[in-house]
């Protein structure tokens, strides 16, 4: 159920809850409460899903921040200005030995 967005589950839950209440008002049958509680479960499930799954925008921001951090960690070669991995011991472009 990973492909279903939280808001969709939330709306379905809300619809089931409201609809079961309307039906219950007209015909008060005890088994209609099952639908009512099912709707409540769907609402909570939808909310939890919305909170837990970060939106695409948040993911992009996260990726950007990670990239920024990696750039900070990068070692710039003093001889040829090449960007090297922060853990590199030698420059991959010119072979300069980092301290
Ligand atoms: Zn270099």
Boltz pocket constraint, residues with backbone or C-beta under 6 A from the ligand:
constraints:
  - pocket:
      binder: B
      contacts: [[A, 77], [A, 78], [A, 79], [A, 80], [A, 81], [A, 82], [A, 91], [A, 92], [A, 93], [A, 94], [A, 95], [A, 96]]
      max_distance: 6.0
